[in-house]
Amino acid sequence: MRILIQRVKKAEVLIEQQVVAHINKGLLLLVGFGKEDNATKIPLATKKVLELRIFSDENNKMNLSLKDIDGGLLLVPQFTLYADCNHGRRPDFTAAAPPIQAENLFKLFIESIQESGTKVQTGVFGALMEVSLINDGPVTIYMDL
């Protein structure tokens, strides 16, 4: 499971020029799953994302989590996180989970976050999406679980 975490001032997802998800201050997560991934990784990913201390406190130190600031969370499925560009010029996506497996894991991740009481917005699995954001910092963190 790979997650690209971006601390944002705001972010949104459009499909066919219609806003399907929007958050203000919080985290935008691009989430990808590999062939070897299964549901056992979901609880750890949920805990790490919600408790990762990457928001500034009153001393401008990164000491606060998404939970601490009651921030928004936007999850976007992103199989291209598993691109292998080591050979040739065309990325190889064979390490990415097949669509059915990835979609099921994405749904489990959403449910796990919702169970924590955190409000979550999502992109649409398999859709052609336009994702826009204002990165805050910028702070971008890559997490491989």
Secondary structure, 3 states (H helix, E strand, C coil): CEEEEEEEEEEEEEECCEEEEEECCEEEEEEECECCCCHHHHHHHHHHHHHCCCEECCCCCEEECHHHHCCEEEEEECHHHHCECCCCCCCECCCECCHHHHHHHHHHHHHHHHHCCCCCEECCCCCCCEEEEEEEEEEEEEEEC
